[in-house]
Amino acid sequence: MDFNVKKLASDAGVFFTRAVQYTEEKLGQAEKTELDAHLENLLARGDCTKNWTEKIFRQTEILLQPNPIDHTGARIEEFLYEKLEKKIPLRITNAEVLGQYMQDAAKEFGPSTPYGSTLITVGEYQKRIGAVEREFIHASAVGFLNPLRNFLEGDWRIISKERRLLENYRLDLDACKARLKKAKLAEAKAAAEQELRVAQTDFDRQSEVTRLLLEGINSTHVNHLRCLHEFVKAQAAYFAQCAVHMQDLQKELSSANDDTFPNAFVGNPSMSVIAPGPSPLSTAAPPGTSPPGRTSASPGPLDPVVTLKIGEVKPPATGTRKAKVLYDYEAADVSELSLLADELITVYTVPGMDPDWLIGERGNQKGKVPVTYLELLS
């Protein structure tokens, strides 16, 4: 092996000189040449661009592939294909896996049964959504992730390398300035001045190179802006296609349920999917619960409550109870009492009253309240 001893010694000497200069600057024992304000601003803008591009890139990866460390070994597979410079195969999505599981389950349960046929239908739509998701992931990777990655792994690495060179030349320049100050003899001063001129030239040239590279970040922003528009376009198309598939699925399931189970959910409140629209105040419910469908406040023509005048109702001598309000409720008319979740009220019934309603009192306020919104206390 051929060693150039002189070059090795020279490089070691330069490294030692830079280390000494850097240490003395940190200790406040040596002067430091400051960069011009424009270059400092470009450096700060470059660092900001790099940091946020990296964060956006990583988070977009997480958005497109939320579970990289799973049974598929997705990240390891991508790393190997990247190193081998091979095209990464299209990977099945979670929705497609779910759809396949549903269809396999339908074969076991019986595809002709109501549950089995529904599993087949839902599974097919899950596969369609998975295929749309796969297209979205591919389009986003090509149109958005790749340009960000190219900047971080290409342009920014070049900029970082030139910045390191600029810092080294600055240390050399400041070291030459320090030697010139310490020189006493004429020959030493002449040699130090010559070294200083060379160091100043190298520093100025490297400053210009670094400045030009950093000014190119403006073009990077323009390119990333275009890529961002492409990403949003792909995401909007993805959500739109998913919405269409889900609406078609709901229509198909509704049609199938009407034919197969015309009265499947009648009389079972816990299975009710569509309830009468609650008022704005009646939508607030405790976590983990849902407010019941609002009971009609307008009694039928044969309902004895029609003739009930709330102002004339008197509480019975016995039979009043305390009740805790489960959900907010807004009175539909003057005969009803508005409720707030978690408050305590006094309730009682009167002869001939609809069993779904009680008379509620809060202070001097009185009105009808729905039983389903209350928890009767002993």
LINDAGI-V81155 format. One line per field, one symbol per residue. phi: phi as a letter, one per 40 degrees, with the letter a starting at -180 (. if undefined). psi: psi as a letter, one per 20 degrees, with the letter a starting at -180 (. if undefined). burial: b if it has 24 or more other ideal C-beta (glycine too) atoms within 12 Angstrom, else e. Layout:
phi=???
psi=???
burial=???
This chain:
phi=.cbccccccccccccccccccccccccgbacbccccdcccccccccccccccccccccccdcccbcbcbbccgdccccccccccfbccccccccccccccccccccccchcccdccccdccccccccccccccccccccccccbcccccccccbdccccccccccccccccccccccccccccbcccccccccccccccccccccccccccccccccdccccccccccccccccccccccccccccccccccccccccccbcbcbcgbdcbccbbdcccdccccbddgbbcccccccbcccccccdccbdcccbcccbhcbcbcccbcabccaccbbcbbdgcbbcbabbdgcdccbbcbbbgccaicbccccbbcbc
psi=popnhghghgghggggggggggghghikjqqppqqqhghghhgghgggggghgggggghhghghmhmhmaiilggggggghghilqppqppqrhhhgggggghhhhhghoiiqggghhhggghghhggghhghghggghhggiggghgghggifghggghghhggghghgggghhhhghhhipgqgggggghhghggghgggggghggghggghhihghgggghgghghhghghgghghghgggghghgggghgghhhhgmhkhjpjnhhjpgorpprrhhjioqqpirpqrqpppioqrhjphihjpohhippqqhqiqqqqpphqqppphaiirpqqpqiqprpqrrqpjqpiiqrpqpocjqqrqqphijqopq.
burial=eeeeeeeeeeeeeeeebbeebeeeeeeeebeebebeeebeebbeebeebbeebeebbeebbeebbeeeeeeeebeeebeeeeeeeeeeeebebbbbbbbeebbeebeeeeeeeeeebbbbbbbbbbbbbbbbbbbbbbbbbebbbbbbbebbeebbebbeebbeebbbbbbbbbbbbbbbeeeeeeeeeeebeebbeebeebbeebbeebbebbebbeebeebbeebeebbeebbeebeebbeebeeebeeebeeeeeeeeeeeeeeeeeeeeeeeebbeebeeeeeeeebbebbebeeeeeeebeebebeebeeeeeeebebbbbbbbbbbeebbbbbbbebebbbbbbeebbeebbbbbeeeebbbbbbbbbebee
